[in-house]
C-alpha cells in the first residue's frame, strides 16, 4: 500500500513539475478538459495521506528514541553505582 501511494505521489509530482517547468504550453489535464478539479482533489488527498503517514512514522520513531534514552539513562545510573562501590572497596583496602 505504501509503495502504491508513493508511486502515485511520484507520478503526480513529476507531472506537476513537468507542467510547470517545461518550455512551451502546459501539459493537458490527466482526466481531460473540465476535470481539473478532480486532479486537485486527488493531489490534495495524496498530500493529506502522505502527511498522516509521515506523522505516524515520526510518532513511531520518537517512542523508540524514548526507549533508547531511558535505557541509556538506566545504564548510566548503574555505572555510577558501580563506581561508588569500587571507591568504597578501594578505601577499605587502603586501611
The first five atom37 places (N, CA, C, CB, O) and aatype in JSON, in Angstrom:
{
  "aatype": [20, 20, 20, 20, 20, 20, 20, 20, 20, 20, 20, 20, 20, 20, 20, 20, 20, 20, 20, 20, 20, 20, 20, 20, 20, 20, 20, 20, 20, 20, 20, 20, 20, 20, 20, 20, 20, 20, 20, 20, 20, 20, 20, 20, 20, 20, 20, 20, 20, 20, 20, 20, 20, 20, 20, 20, 20, 20, 20, 20, 20, 20, 20, 20, 20, 20, 20, 20, 20, 20, 20, 20, 20, 20, 20, 20, 20, 20, 20, 20, 20, 20, 20, 20, 20, 20, 20, 20, 20, 20, 20, 20, 20, 20, 20],
  "atom_mask": [
    [1, 1, 1, 1, 1],
    [1, 1, 1, 1, 1],
    [1, 1, 1, 1, 1],
    [1, 1, 1, 1, 1],
    [1, 1, 1, 1, 1],
    [1, 1, 1, 1, 1],
    [1, 1, 1, 1, 1],
    [1, 1, 1, 1, 1],
    [1, 1, 1, 1, 1],
    [1, 1, 1, 1, 1],
    [1, 1, 1, 1, 1],
    [1, 1, 1, 1, 1],
    [1, 1, 1, 1, 1],
    [1, 1, 1, 1, 1],
    [1, 1, 1, 1, 1],
    [1, 1, 1, 1, 1],
    [1, 1, 1, 1, 1],
    [1, 1, 1, 1, 1],
    [1, 1, 1, 1, 1],
    [1, 1, 1, 1, 1],
    [1, 1, 1, 1, 1],
    [1, 1, 1, 1, 1],
    [1, 1, 1, 1, 1],
    [1, 1, 1, 1, 1],
    [1, 1, 1, 1, 1],
    [1, 1, 1, 1, 1],
    [1, 1, 1, 1, 1],
    [1, 1, 1, 1, 1],
    [1, 1, 1, 1, 1],
    [1, 1, 1, 1, 1],
    [1, 1, 1, 1, 1],
    [1, 1, 1, 1, 1],
    [1, 1, 1, 1, 1],
    [1, 1, 1, 1, 1],
    [1, 1, 1, 1, 1],
    [1, 1, 1, 1, 1],
    [1, 1, 1, 1, 1],
    [1, 1, 1, 1, 1],
    [1, 1, 1, 1, 1],
    [1, 1, 1, 1, 1],
    [1, 1, 1, 1, 1],
    [1, 1, 1, 1, 1],
    [1, 1, 1, 1, 1],
    [1, 1, 1, 1, 1],
    [1, 1, 1, 1, 1],
    [1, 1, 1, 1, 1],
    [1, 1, 1, 1, 1],
    [1, 1, 1, 1, 1],
    [1, 1, 1, 1, 1],
    [1, 1, 1, 1, 1],
    [1, 1, 1, 1, 1],
    [1, 1, 1, 1, 1],
    [1, 1, 1, 1, 1],
    [1, 1, 1, 1, 1],
    [1, 1, 1, 1, 1],
    [1, 1, 1, 1, 1],
    [1, 1, 1, 1, 1],
    [1, 1, 1, 1, 1],
    [1, 1, 1, 1, 1],
    [1, 1, 1, 1, 1],
    [1, 1, 1, 1, 1],
    [1, 1, 1, 1, 1],
    [1, 1, 1, 1, 1],
    [1, 1, 1, 1, 1],
    [1, 1, 1, 1, 1],
    [1, 1, 1, 1, 1],
    [1, 1, 1, 1, 1],
    [1, 1, 1, 1, 1],
    [1, 1, 1, 1, 1],
    [1, 1, 1, 1, 1],
    [1, 1, 1, 1, 1],
    [1, 1, 1, 1, 1],
    [1, 1, 1, 1, 1],
    [1, 1, 1, 1, 1],
    [1, 1, 1, 1, 1],
    [1, 1, 1, 1, 1],
    [1, 1, 1, 1, 1],
    [1, 1, 1, 1, 1],
    [1, 1, 1, 1, 1],
    [1, 1, 1, 1, 1],
    [1, 1, 1, 1, 1],
    [1, 1, 1, 1, 1],
    [1, 1, 1, 1, 1],
    [1, 1, 1, 1, 1],
    [1, 1, 1, 1, 1],
    [1, 1, 1, 1, 1],
    [1, 1, 1, 1, 1],
    [1, 1, 1, 1, 1],
    [1, 1, 1, 1, 1],
    [1, 1, 1, 1, 1],
    [1, 1, 1, 1, 1],
    [1, 1, 1, 1, 1],
    [1, 1, 1, 1, 1],
    [1, 1, 1, 1, 1],
    [1, 1, 1, 1, 1]
  ],
  "atom_positions": [
    [[0.82, -1.19, 0.0], [0.0, 0.0, 0.0], [0.87, 1.26, 0.0], [-0.94, 0.0, 1.21], [0.6, 2.22, -0.71]],
    [[1.94, 1.22, 0.83], [2.8, 2.4, 0.9], [3.52, 2.63, -0.43], [3.82, 2.24, 2.02], [3.7, 3.77, -0.85]],
    [[3.92, 1.54, -1.09], [4.59, 1.68, -2.38], [3.64, 2.24, -3.43], [5.16, 0.32, -2.84], [4.04, 3.02, -4.29]],
    [[2.37, 1.83, -3.36], [1.37, 2.32, -4.3], [1.16, 3.82, -4.11], [0.04, 1.57, -4.12], [1.13, 4.58, -5.08]],
    [[1.02, 4.25, -2.86], [0.83, 5.67, -2.57], [2.06, 6.46, -3.0], [0.53, 5.9, -1.07], [1.95, 7.55, -3.56]],
    [[3.23, 5.91, -2.72], [4.46, 6.58, -3.1], [4.57, 6.71, -4.61], [5.68, 5.84, -2.54], [5.01, 7.74, -5.12]],
    [[4.18, 5.67, -5.34], [4.25, 5.74, -6.8], [3.27, 6.78, -7.34], [3.97, 4.36, -7.43], [3.59, 7.51, -8.28]],
    [[2.08, 6.85, -6.76], [1.11, 7.86, -7.2], [1.66, 9.26, -6.92], [-0.26, 7.67, -6.48], [1.55, 10.15, -7.75]],
    [[2.24, 9.43, -5.74], [2.81, 10.73, -5.38], [3.93, 11.12, -6.34], [3.32, 10.7, -3.94], [4.01, 12.28, -6.76]],
    [[4.78, 10.18, -6.68], [5.89, 10.47, -7.6], [5.35, 10.85, -8.97], [6.83, 9.25, -7.71], [5.86, 11.79, -9.59]],
    [[4.34, 10.14, -9.45], [3.76, 10.45, -10.76], [3.14, 11.84, -10.75], [2.71, 9.4, -11.16], [3.35, 12.62, -11.68]],
    [[2.36, 12.16, -9.71], [1.71, 13.46, -9.64], [2.73, 14.59, -9.55], [0.76, 13.51, -8.45], [2.59, 15.62, -10.21]],
    [[3.74, 14.4, -8.73], [4.76, 15.45, -8.58], [5.53, 15.63, -9.88], [5.72, 15.11, -7.43], [5.83, 16.76, -10.27]],
    [[5.87, 14.53, -10.54], [6.62, 14.66, -11.8], [5.77, 15.32, -12.87], [7.1, 13.28, -12.28], [6.28, 16.14, -13.64]],
    [[4.5, 14.99, -12.94], [3.62, 15.63, -13.93], [3.47, 17.11, -13.62], [2.23, 14.95, -13.96], [3.51, 17.95, -14.52]],
    [[3.3, 17.43, -12.34], [3.18, 18.84, -11.95], [4.47, 19.6, -12.25], [2.83, 18.96, -10.46], [4.42, 20.73, -12.72]],
    [[5.61, 18.97, -11.99], [6.89, 19.62, -12.25], [7.08, 19.83, -13.76], [8.06, 18.79, -11.68], [7.54, 20.88, -14.19]],
    [[6.73, 18.82, -14.54], [6.87, 18.95, -15.99], [5.94, 20.03, -16.54], [6.58, 17.61, -16.68], [6.32, 20.79, -17.43]],
    [[4.74, 20.09, -16.0], [3.79, 21.08, -16.49], [4.23, 22.49, -16.12], [2.39, 20.8, -15.93], [3.98, 23.43, -16.87]],
    [[4.88, 22.65, -14.98], [5.29, 23.97, -14.55], [6.63, 24.41, -15.08], [5.32, 24.03, -13.07], [6.88, 25.61, -15.21]],
    [[7.51, 23.48, -15.41], [8.89, 23.82, -15.78], [9.19, 23.6, -17.26], [9.85, 23.01, -14.96], [10.25, 24.01, -17.73]],
    [[8.3, 22.98, -17.99], [8.58, 22.67, -19.39], [8.48, 23.93, -20.24], [7.61, 21.58, -19.92], [7.55, 24.72, -20.05]],
    [[9.42, 24.13, -21.17], [9.29, 25.28, -22.06], [8.21, 24.98, -23.1], [10.64, 25.61, -22.76], [8.33, 24.04, -23.89]],
    [[7.2, 25.75, -23.1], [6.12, 25.54, -24.04], [4.79, 25.53, -23.33], [6.32, 24.24, -24.8], [4.7, 25.88, -22.15]],
    [[3.75, 25.12, -24.03], [2.43, 25.13, -23.41], [2.34, 24.06, -22.31], [1.34, 24.89, -24.46], [3.08, 23.08, -22.34]],
    [[1.46, 24.26, -21.36], [1.33, 23.28, -20.28], [0.78, 21.95, -20.78], [0.42, 23.83, -19.17], [0.11, 21.9, -21.82]],
    [[1.07, 20.91, -20.05], [0.57, 19.59, -20.42], [-0.95, 19.53, -20.26], [1.25, 18.49, -19.57], [-1.51, 20.27, -19.45]],
    [[-1.61, 18.67, -21.01], [-3.06, 18.56, -20.86], [-3.43, 17.93, -19.52], [-3.66, 17.73, -22.02], [-2.61, 17.28, -18.87]],
    [[-4.67, 18.15, -19.12], [-5.15, 17.57, -17.86], [-5.16, 16.05, -17.96], [-6.55, 18.1, -17.52], [-5.32, 15.49, -19.04]],
    [[-4.99, 15.4, -16.81], [-4.99, 13.94, -16.79], [-6.35, 13.37, -17.17], [-4.58, 13.43, -15.43], [-6.43, 12.37, -17.89]],
    [[-7.41, 14.0, -16.69], [-8.76, 13.47, -16.92], [-9.49, 14.21, -18.03], [-9.56, 13.55, -15.64], [-10.72, 14.11, -18.13]],
    [[-8.79, 14.94, -18.85], [-9.43, 15.66, -19.94], [-9.85, 17.05, -19.5], [-10.63, 14.88, -20.45], [-9.71, 17.43, -18.34]],
    [[-10.36, 17.79, -20.45], [-10.78, 19.16, -20.17], [-11.95, 19.23, -19.21], [-11.13, 19.87, -21.45], [-12.84, 18.37, -19.24]],
    [[-11.96, 20.23, -18.37], [-13.06, 20.42, -17.44], [-13.0, 19.54, -16.21], [-14.33, 20.19, -18.13], [-13.87, 19.65, -15.34]],
    [[-12.02, 18.68, -16.11], [-11.93, 17.77, -14.96], [-10.72, 18.11, -14.08], [-11.83, 16.31, -15.44], [-10.27, 17.27, -13.3]],
    [[-10.21, 19.31, -14.2], [-9.02, 19.7, -13.45], [-9.28, 19.67, -11.94], [-8.55, 21.1, -13.87], [-8.36, 19.44, -11.16]],
    [[-10.53, 19.9, -11.54], [-10.84, 19.88, -10.11], [-10.6, 18.49, -9.53], [-12.3, 20.31, -9.87], [-10.24, 18.36, -8.36]],
    [[-10.81, 17.42, -10.34], [-10.52, 16.07, -9.85], [-9.03, 15.89, -9.59], [-11.01, 15.02, -10.86], [-8.64, 15.24, -8.62]],
    [[-8.21, 16.46, -10.45], [-6.76, 16.37, -10.23], [-6.39, 17.07, -8.93], [-6.0, 16.99, -11.41], [-5.57, 16.57, -8.16]],
    [[-6.99, 18.22, -8.69], [-6.69, 18.95, -7.45], [-7.17, 18.17, -6.23], [-7.33, 20.34, -7.48], [-6.49, 18.15, -5.2]],
    [[-8.32, 17.55, -6.33], [-8.84, 16.75, -5.21], [-7.92, 15.55, -4.95], [-10.28, 16.27, -5.5], [-7.58, 15.27, -3.81]],
    [[-7.53, 14.86, -6.02], [-6.64, 13.7, -5.86], [-5.29, 14.14, -5.29], [-6.43, 12.98, -7.22], [-4.76, 13.5, -4.39]],
    [[-4.75, 15.24, -5.8], [-3.48, 15.74, -5.29], [-3.61, 16.13, -3.82], [-3.01, 16.95, -6.13], [-2.71, 15.87, -3.02]],
    [[-4.72, 16.76, -3.46], [-4.95, 17.11, -2.06], [-5.06, 15.89, -1.16], [-6.2, 17.95, -1.93], [-4.51, 15.87, -0.06]],
    [[-5.77, 14.86, -1.65], [-5.88, 13.63, -0.86], [-4.52, 12.94, -0.71], [-6.87, 12.67, -1.52], [-4.21, 12.41, 0.36]],
    [[-3.73, 12.96, -1.77], [-2.39, 12.36, -1.68], [-1.55, 13.11, -0.64], [-1.68, 12.39, -3.06], [-0.87, 12.49, 0.17]],
    [[-1.6, 14.42, -0.68], [-0.84, 15.21, 0.3], [-1.34, 14.92, 1.7], [-0.95, 16.72, -0.01], [-0.53, 14.81, 2.63]],
    [[-2.64, 14.8, 1.88], [-3.21, 14.5, 3.2], [-2.77, 13.13, 3.7], [-4.74, 14.57, 3.13], [-2.36, 13.0, 4.85]],
    [[-2.85, 12.12, 2.84], [-2.45, 10.77, 3.24], [-0.96, 10.71, 3.56], [-2.79, 9.75, 2.13], [-0.56, 10.1, 4.55]],
    [[-0.15, 11.34, 2.73], [1.29, 11.35, 2.99], [1.59, 12.08, 4.29], [2.06, 12.02, 1.82], [2.46, 11.66, 5.05]],
    [[0.87, 13.16, 4.56], [1.05, 13.88, 5.82], [0.7, 13.03, 7.02], [0.22, 15.14, 5.83], [1.41, 13.04, 8.02]],
    [[-0.4, 12.29, 6.93], [-0.8, 11.41, 8.03], [0.22, 10.3, 8.22], [-2.2, 10.81, 7.77], [0.62, 10.01, 9.35]],
    [[0.66, 9.67, 7.13], [1.66, 8.61, 7.24], [2.97, 9.16, 7.8], [1.91, 7.96, 5.88], [3.63, 8.49, 8.61]],
    [[3.35, 10.35, 7.39], [4.58, 10.96, 7.89], [4.47, 11.2, 9.39], [4.88, 12.29, 7.15], [5.41, 10.94, 10.15]],
    [[3.31, 11.7, 9.82], [3.1, 11.98, 11.25], [3.15, 10.68, 12.05], [1.75, 12.7, 11.47], [3.75, 10.65, 13.13]],
    [[2.53, 9.63, 11.56], [2.55, 8.34, 12.25], [3.97, 7.8, 12.32], [1.63, 7.33, 11.55], [4.38, 7.26, 13.35]],
    [[4.72, 7.94, 11.25], [6.1, 7.45, 11.23], [6.95, 8.21, 12.23], [6.7, 7.58, 9.82], [7.77, 7.62, 12.93]],
    [[6.75, 9.52, 12.31], [7.52, 10.33, 13.26], [7.16, 9.95, 14.69], [7.27, 11.83, 13.04], [8.03, 9.94, 15.56]],
    [[5.89, 9.64, 14.95], [5.49, 9.23, 16.3], [6.14, 7.91, 16.67], [3.97, 9.12, 16.4], [6.55, 7.72, 17.81]],
    [[6.24, 6.99, 15.71], [6.88, 5.7, 16.0], [8.35, 5.87, 16.3], [6.69, 4.75, 14.82], [8.88, 5.22, 17.2]],
    [[9.02, 6.73, 15.57], [10.45, 6.91, 15.8], [10.73, 7.61, 17.11], [11.08, 7.68, 14.65], [11.74, 7.33, 17.75]],
    [[9.86, 8.53, 17.54], [10.12, 9.22, 18.8], [9.94, 8.28, 19.98], [9.21, 10.44, 18.95], [10.67, 8.38, 20.96]],
    [[8.97, 7.37, 19.92], [8.79, 6.44, 21.04], [9.98, 5.5, 21.13], [7.49, 5.65, 20.89], [10.41, 5.16, 22.24]],
    [[10.52, 5.07, 20.0], [11.71, 4.23, 20.03], [12.88, 4.99, 20.62], [12.05, 3.72, 18.62], [13.68, 4.42, 21.37]],
    [[13.0, 6.25, 20.28], [14.08, 7.06, 20.82], [13.92, 7.22, 22.33], [14.13, 8.44, 20.14], [14.91, 7.24, 23.06]],
    [[12.68, 7.33, 22.81], [12.44, 7.44, 24.24], [12.89, 6.17, 24.95], [10.96, 7.71, 24.53], [13.48, 6.25, 26.03]],
    [[12.62, 5.02, 24.37], [13.06, 3.76, 24.98], [14.59, 3.71, 25.05], [12.51, 2.56, 24.2], [15.16, 3.27, 26.05]],
    [[15.23, 4.14, 23.99], [16.69, 4.14, 23.98], [17.25, 5.11, 25.01], [17.21, 4.5, 22.59], [18.22, 4.8, 25.7]],
    [[16.64, 6.27, 25.12], [17.09, 7.25, 26.11], [16.93, 6.71, 27.52], [16.33, 8.57, 25.95], [17.82, 6.86, 28.35]],
    [[15.78, 6.09, 27.78], [15.55, 5.5, 29.11], [16.58, 4.41, 29.41], [14.13, 4.94, 29.21], [17.09, 4.33, 30.52]],
    [[16.86, 3.58, 28.42], [17.83, 2.5, 28.63], [19.23, 3.07, 28.89], [17.87, 1.57, 27.41], [19.95, 2.57, 29.76]],
    [[19.61, 4.09, 28.15], [20.93, 4.7, 28.36], [21.02, 5.37, 29.73], [21.23, 5.71, 27.26], [22.06, 5.3, 30.38]],
    [[19.95, 6.01, 30.16], [19.95, 6.62, 31.49], [20.07, 5.56, 32.58], [18.67, 7.45, 31.7], [20.77, 5.76, 33.57]],
    [[19.4, 4.45, 32.4], [19.49, 3.35, 33.37], [20.91, 2.79, 33.43], [18.49, 2.23, 33.01], [21.43, 2.51, 34.51]],
    [[21.53, 2.63, 32.28], [22.92, 2.14, 32.24], [23.84, 3.13, 32.94], [23.38, 1.92, 30.77], [24.74, 2.73, 33.68]],
    [[23.62, 4.41, 32.71], [24.44, 5.44, 33.36], [24.31, 5.37, 34.88], [24.03, 6.85, 32.86], [25.31, 5.46, 35.59]],
    [[23.09, 5.2, 35.37], [22.88, 5.09, 36.82], [23.58, 3.86, 37.38], [21.38, 5.05, 37.14], [24.19, 3.92, 38.45]],
    [[23.5, 2.76, 36.68], [24.15, 1.53, 37.15], [25.67, 1.7, 37.18], [23.77, 0.34, 36.25], [26.33, 1.22, 38.11]],
    [[26.22, 2.37, 36.18], [27.67, 2.6, 36.15], [28.09, 3.49, 37.32], [28.09, 3.24, 34.8], [29.12, 3.26, 37.94]],
    [[27.29, 4.51, 37.6], [27.6, 5.39, 38.73], [27.56, 4.62, 40.05], [26.62, 6.57, 38.78], [28.42, 4.84, 40.91]],
    [[26.6, 3.74, 40.22], [26.53, 2.92, 41.44], [27.76, 2.02, 41.55], [25.24, 2.07, 41.44], [28.33, 1.87, 42.63]],
    [[28.15, 1.43, 40.43], [29.34, 0.56, 40.44], [30.6, 1.36, 40.78], [29.5, -0.14, 39.09], [31.47, 0.86, 41.5]],
    [[30.71, 2.57, 40.26], [31.87, 3.4, 40.57], [31.93, 3.71, 42.07], [31.82, 4.71, 39.77], [33.01, 3.69, 42.66]],
    [[30.78, 3.99, 42.67], [30.75, 4.25, 44.11], [31.17, 3.02, 44.9], [29.34, 4.7, 44.55], [31.9, 3.13, 45.88]],
    [[30.71, 1.86, 44.49], [31.09, 0.62, 45.17], [32.59, 0.36, 45.05], [30.3, -0.58, 44.6], [33.23, -0.08, 46.0]],
    [[33.14, 0.64, 43.87], [34.58, 0.45, 43.66], [35.36, 1.4, 44.56], [34.95, 0.69, 42.17], [36.36, 0.99, 45.16]],
    [[34.92, 2.64, 44.67], [35.59, 3.6, 45.55], [35.55, 3.14, 47.0], [34.94, 4.99, 45.42], [36.54, 3.25, 47.72]],
    [[34.4, 2.62, 47.44], [34.29, 2.12, 48.82], [35.24, 0.94, 49.04], [32.83, 1.68, 49.12], [35.9, 0.87, 50.08]],
    [[35.31, 0.04, 48.08], [36.21, -1.11, 48.22], [37.67, -0.67, 48.23], [35.97, -2.1, 47.07], [38.48, -1.23, 48.97]],
    [[38.02, 0.33, 47.43], [39.39, 0.83, 47.43], [39.74, 1.47, 48.77], [39.58, 1.85, 46.3], [40.86, 1.29, 49.27]],
    [[38.8, 2.2, 49.36], [39.03, 2.81, 50.67], [39.21, 1.75, 51.74], [37.87, 3.75, 51.04], [40.04, 1.89, 52.64]],
    [[38.43, 0.69, 51.65], [38.53, -0.4, 52.64], [39.86, -1.12, 52.51], [37.36, -1.4, 52.47], [40.43, -1.54, 53.52]],
    [[40.37, -1.28, 51.31], [41.63, -2.0, 51.1], [42.84, -1.16, 51.5], [41.75, -2.4, 49.64], [43.9, -1.73, 51.78]],
    [[42.72, 0.15, 51.54], [43.84, 1.01, 51.92], [44.15, 0.89, 53.41], [43.54, 2.46, 51.57], [45.31, 1.02, 53.81]],
    [[43.15, 0.65, 54.22], [43.37, 0.59, 55.67], [43.71, -0.78, 56.09], [42.16, 1.05, 56.43], [43.93, -1.02, 57.28]]
  ]
}
